[in-house]
Amino acid sequence: AANPLPPGATTGTPTSVTLTGATLTATVDPQGDSTSYRFEYGTSDAYGLSTSDRDAGSGTGPVSVSVPVTGLTSDTTYHVRVVATNAAGVTRGSDKTFKTLAPAKAPTVTTGSARSVKADGATLTAALDPAGQRTTYRFEYGVSTRYGSVTPDGAADGTGSRTVSATIGGLVA
Protein backbone atom coordinates (compact mmCIF):
# COMPACT_ATOMS: atom_id res chain seq x y z
CA ALA A 1 0.00 0.00 0.00
CA ALA A 2 1.20 3.50 -0.79
CA ASN A 3 2.19 5.75 2.05
CA PRO A 4 -0.39 8.47 2.69
CA LEU A 5 0.61 11.98 1.63
CA PRO A 6 0.31 15.14 3.70
CA PRO A 7 -2.37 17.51 2.41
CA GLY A 8 -1.75 20.21 -0.13
CA ALA A 9 -2.44 23.76 1.10
CA THR A 10 -2.34 26.97 -0.93
CA THR A 11 -3.29 30.26 0.71
CA GLY A 12 -5.58 32.35 -1.48
CA THR A 13 -6.14 36.07 -1.72
CA PRO A 14 -8.66 37.29 0.88
CA THR A 15 -11.94 38.59 -0.56
CA SER A 16 -14.78 40.81 0.65
CA VAL A 17 -12.35 42.94 2.66
CA THR A 18 -14.14 45.58 4.75
CA LEU A 19 -13.25 47.95 7.59
CA THR A 20 -13.33 45.13 10.15
CA GLY A 21 -13.54 41.84 8.29
CA ALA A 22 -12.54 39.69 5.34
CA THR A 23 -13.17 36.27 3.84
CA LEU A 24 -10.02 34.15 3.98
CA THR A 25 -9.61 31.77 1.03
CA ALA A 26 -7.44 28.79 0.16
CA THR A 27 -7.20 25.57 -1.78
CA VAL A 28 -6.74 22.34 0.21
CA ASP A 29 -5.97 18.92 -1.32
CA PRO A 30 -6.77 16.14 1.19
CA GLN A 31 -4.68 13.65 -0.87
CA GLY A 32 -7.33 10.95 -0.23
CA ASP A 33 -7.16 11.17 3.58
CA SER A 34 -9.56 12.84 6.03
CA THR A 35 -8.23 16.42 6.31
CA SER A 36 -9.00 19.46 8.42
CA TYR A 37 -7.89 23.04 7.86
CA ARG A 38 -7.78 26.35 9.67
CA PHE A 39 -6.53 29.84 8.91
CA GLU A 40 -3.91 31.56 11.02
CA TYR A 41 -3.96 35.34 10.85
CA GLY A 42 -2.69 38.43 12.64
CA THR A 43 -0.82 41.69 12.24
CA SER A 44 2.55 39.94 11.81
CA ASP A 45 3.79 36.65 10.40
CA ALA A 46 3.64 35.30 13.96
CA TYR A 47 -0.16 35.37 13.34
CA GLY A 48 -1.58 34.94 16.87
CA LEU A 49 -5.19 34.30 15.82
CA SER A 50 -6.79 31.32 14.12
CA THR A 51 -10.16 30.13 12.93
CA SER A 52 -11.62 26.89 14.26
CA ASP A 53 -10.70 23.67 12.46
CA ARG A 54 -12.96 22.81 9.53
CA ASP A 55 -13.41 19.68 7.46
CA ALA A 56 -11.90 19.62 3.97
CA GLY A 57 -13.09 16.05 3.29
CA SER A 58 -10.99 13.14 2.07
CA GLY A 59 -11.04 13.60 -1.67
CA THR A 60 -8.15 13.28 -4.08
CA GLY A 61 -8.22 16.74 -5.60
CA PRO A 62 -8.00 20.35 -4.50
CA VAL A 63 -11.07 21.95 -2.94
CA SER A 64 -11.68 25.67 -2.51
CA VAL A 65 -12.31 26.69 1.09
CA SER A 66 -13.14 30.00 2.71
CA VAL A 67 -13.87 31.35 6.18
CA PRO A 68 -15.16 34.84 7.02
CA VAL A 69 -13.44 36.61 9.92
CA THR A 70 -14.60 39.72 11.77
CA GLY A 71 -13.34 41.92 14.58
CA LEU A 72 -10.34 43.18 12.61
CA THR A 73 -8.94 46.69 13.00
CA SER A 74 -9.57 49.10 10.14
CA ASP A 75 -6.71 50.41 7.99
CA THR A 76 -4.42 47.59 9.19
CA THR A 77 -2.25 45.09 7.31
CA TYR A 78 -2.89 41.45 8.23
CA HIS A 79 -0.93 38.29 7.49
CA VAL A 80 -2.79 35.04 6.77
CA ARG A 81 -1.98 31.45 5.88
CA VAL A 82 -3.94 28.20 5.65
CA VAL A 83 -2.89 25.17 7.70
CA ALA A 84 -4.11 21.74 6.56
CA THR A 85 -3.74 18.56 8.64
CA ASN A 86 -4.29 14.86 7.95
CA ALA A 87 -2.87 11.59 9.32
CA ALA A 88 0.26 11.99 7.17
CA GLY A 89 1.18 15.46 8.41
CA VAL A 90 0.64 19.21 8.48
CA THR A 91 1.07 21.57 5.52
CA ARG A 92 1.22 25.32 5.93
CA GLY A 93 0.33 27.54 2.99
CA SER A 94 2.45 30.54 2.14
CA ASP A 95 1.99 33.85 3.95
CA LYS A 96 -0.28 36.38 2.25
CA THR A 97 -1.10 39.90 3.34
CA PHE A 98 -4.15 42.11 2.98
CA LYS A 99 -5.15 45.47 4.35
CA THR A 100 -8.54 46.28 5.85
CA LEU A 101 -10.28 49.34 4.51
CA ALA A 102 -9.71 52.75 6.07
CA PRO A 103 -12.69 54.70 7.36
CA ALA A 104 -13.95 57.29 4.92
CA LYS A 105 -12.78 60.79 5.72
CA ALA A 106 -15.00 63.82 5.43
CA PRO A 107 -14.01 66.33 2.77
CA THR A 108 -12.54 69.65 3.85
CA VAL A 109 -13.46 72.97 2.32
CA THR A 110 -12.38 76.58 2.82
CA THR A 111 -14.34 79.38 1.20
CA GLY A 112 -12.16 81.57 -0.98
CA SER A 113 -12.51 85.08 -2.33
CA ALA A 114 -15.01 86.08 -4.97
CA ARG A 115 -13.29 86.84 -8.27
CA SER A 116 -14.25 88.73 -11.40
CA VAL A 117 -16.75 90.70 -9.37
CA LYS A 118 -19.08 92.81 -11.53
CA ALA A 119 -22.24 94.77 -10.75
CA ASP A 120 -24.44 91.77 -11.60
CA GLY A 121 -22.19 88.71 -11.01
CA ALA A 122 -19.04 87.12 -9.69
CA THR A 123 -17.06 83.88 -9.64
CA LEU A 124 -17.18 82.16 -6.25
CA THR A 125 -14.15 80.08 -5.23
CA ALA A 126 -13.20 77.57 -2.55
CA ALA A 127 -10.39 75.17 -1.72
CA LEU A 128 -11.76 71.61 -1.57
CA ASP A 129 -10.08 68.33 -0.59
CA PRO A 130 -12.44 65.40 -1.38
CA ALA A 131 -10.32 63.14 0.92
CA GLY A 132 -10.35 60.30 -1.59
CA GLN A 133 -14.15 60.18 -1.90
CA ARG A 134 -16.48 61.24 -4.68
CA THR A 135 -17.74 64.60 -3.37
CA THR A 136 -20.44 66.98 -4.49
CA TYR A 137 -20.29 70.65 -3.60
CA ARG A 138 -22.29 73.81 -4.16
CA PHE A 139 -22.01 77.45 -3.18
CA GLU A 140 -24.68 79.15 -1.11
CA TYR A 141 -24.96 82.92 -1.47
CA GLY A 142 -27.27 85.80 -0.67
CA VAL A 143 -27.50 89.23 0.94
CA SER A 144 -27.45 87.81 4.51
CA THR A 145 -26.22 84.70 6.37
CA ARG A 146 -29.56 83.10 5.50
CA TYR A 147 -28.17 82.97 1.93
CA GLY A 148 -31.25 82.02 -0.11
CA SER A 149 -29.53 81.09 -3.38
CA VAL A 150 -27.38 78.11 -4.38
CA THR A 151 -25.33 77.18 -7.41
CA PRO A 152 -25.82 73.87 -9.22
CA ASP A 153 -23.87 70.97 -7.69
CA GLY A 154 -20.33 70.36 -8.83
CA ALA A 155 -18.33 67.15 -8.33
CA ALA A 156 -14.76 66.33 -7.39
CA ASP A 157 -12.84 63.25 -6.34
CA GLY A 158 -9.28 62.26 -5.47
CA THR A 159 -7.03 63.56 -2.74
CA GLY A 160 -5.36 66.89 -2.17
CA SER A 161 -6.67 70.40 -2.25
CA ARG A 162 -7.96 71.88 -5.46
CA THR A 163 -9.72 75.13 -6.30
CA VAL A 164 -13.38 74.83 -7.26
CA SER A 165 -15.52 77.65 -8.55
CA ALA A 166 -18.95 78.65 -9.79
CA THR A 167 -20.01 81.71 -11.71
CA ILE A 168 -23.17 83.47 -10.53
CA GLY A 169 -25.20 86.17 -12.20
CA GLY A 170 -28.40 88.11 -11.76
CA LEU A 171 -27.10 90.01 -8.76
CA VAL A 172 -28.43 93.42 -7.83
CA ALA A 173 -25.81 96.17 -7.91
C-alpha positions in Angstrom: 0.0 0.0 0.0 1.2 3.5 -0.8 2.2 5.8 2.1 -0.4 8.5 2.7 0.6 12.0 1.6 0.3 15.1 3.7 -2.4 17.5 2.4 -1.7 20.2 -0.1 -2.4 23.8 1.1 -2.3 27.0 -0.9 -3.3 30.3 0.7 -5.6 32.3 -1.5 -6.1 36.1 -1.7 -8.7 37.3 0.9 -11.9 38.6 -0.6 -14.8 40.8 0.7 -12.4 42.9 2.7 -14.1 45.6 4.7 -13.2 48.0 7.6 -13.3 45.1 10.1 -13.5 41.8 8.3 -12.5 39.7 5.3 -13.2 36.3 3.8 -10.0 34.1 4.0 -9.6 31.8 1.0 -7.4 28.8 0.2 -7.2 25.6 -1.8 -6.7 22.3 0.2 -6.0 18.9 -1.3 -6.8 16.1 1.2 -4.7 13.7 -0.9 -7.3 10.9 -0.2 -7.2 11.2 3.6 -9.6 12.8 6.0 -8.2 16.4 6.3 -9.0 19.5 8.4 -7.9 23.0 7.9 -7.8 26.4 9.7 -6.5 29.8 8.9 -3.9 31.6 11.0 -4.0 35.3 10.8 -2.7 38.4 12.6 -0.8 41.7 12.2 2.5 39.9 11.8 3.8 36.7 10.4 3.6 35.3 14.0 -0.2 35.4 13.3 -1.6 34.9 16.9 -5.2 34.3 15.8 -6.8 31.3 14.1 -10.2 30.1 12.9 -11.6 26.9 14.3 -10.7 23.7 12.5 -13.0 22.8 9.5 -13.4 19.7 7.5 -11.9 19.6 4.0 -13.1 16.1 3.3 -11.0 13.1 2.1 -11.0 13.6 -1.7 -8.2 13.3 -4.1 -8.2 16.7 -5.6 -8.0 20.4 -4.5 -11.1 21.9 -2.9 -11.7 25.7 -2.5 -12.3 26.7 1.1 -13.1 30.0 2.7 -13.9 31.4 6.2 -15.2 34.8 7.0 -13.4 36.6 9.9 -14.6 39.7 11.8 -13.3 41.9 14.6 -10.3 43.2 12.6 -8.9 46.7 13.0 -9.6 49.1 10.1 -6.7 50.4 8.0 -4.4 47.6 9.2 -2.3 45.1 7.3 -2.9 41.5 8.2 -0.9 38.3 7.5 -2.8 35.0 6.8 -2.0 31.4 5.9 -3.9 28.2 5.6 -2.9 25.2 7.7 -4.1 21.7 6.6 -3.7 18.6 8.6 -4.3 14.9 8.0 -2.9 11.6 9.3 0.3 12.0 7.2 1.2 15.5 8.4 0.6 19.2 8.5 1.1 21.6 5.5 1.2 25.3 5.9 0.3 27.5 3.0 2.5 30.5 2.1 2.0 33.8 3.9 -0.3 36.4 2.3 -1.1 39.9 3.3 -4.2 42.1 3.0 -5.2 45.5 4.4 -8.5 46.3 5.9 -10.3 49.3 4.5 -9.7 52.7 6.1 -12.7 54.7 7.4 -13.9 57.3 4.9 -12.8 60.8 5.7 -15.0 63.8 5.4 -14.0 66.3 2.8 -12.5 69.7 3.9 -13.5 73.0 2.3 -12.4 76.6 2.8 -14.3 79.4 1.2 -12.2 81.6 -1.0 -12.5 85.1 -2.3 -15.0 86.1 -5.0 -13.3 86.8 -8.3 -14.2 88.7 -11.4 -16.8 90.7 -9.4 -19.1 92.8 -11.5 -22.2 94.8 -10.7 -24.4 91.8 -11.6 -22.2 88.7 -11.0 -19.0 87.1 -9.7 -17.1 83.9 -9.6 -17.2 82.2 -6.3 -14.2 80.1 -5.2 -13.2 77.6 -2.5 -10.4 75.2 -1.7 -11.8 71.6 -1.6 -10.1 68.3 -0.6 -12.4 65.4 -1.4 -10.3 63.1 0.9 -10.4 60.3 -1.6 -14.1 60.2 -1.9 -16.5 61.2 -4.7 -17.7 64.6 -3.4 -20.4 67.0 -4.5 -20.3 70.7 -3.6 -22.3 73.8 -4.2 -22.0 77.4 -3.2 -24.7 79.1 -1.1 -25.0 82.9 -1.5 -27.3 85.8 -0.7 -27.5 89.2 0.9 -27.5 87.8 4.5 -26.2 84.7 6.4 -29.6 83.1 5.5 -28.2 83.0 1.9 -31.2 82.0 -0.1 -29.5 81.1 -3.4 -27.4 78.1 -4.4 -25.3 77.2 -7.4 -25.8 73.9 -9.2 -23.9 71.0 -7.7 -20.3 70.4 -8.8 -18.3 67.2 -8.3 -14.8 66.3 -7.4 -12.8 63.2 -6.3 -9.3 62.3 -5.5 -7.0 63.6 -2.7 -5.4 66.9 -2.2 -6.7 70.4 -2.3 -8.0 71.9 -5.5 -9.7 75.1 -6.3 -13.4 74.8 -7.3 -15.5 77.7 -8.5 -18.9 78.7 -9.8 -20.0 81.7 -11.7 -23.2 83.5 -10.5 -25.2 86.2 -12.2 -28.4 88.1 -11.8 -27.1 90.0 -8.8 -28.4 93.4 -7.8 -25.8 96.2 -7.9 
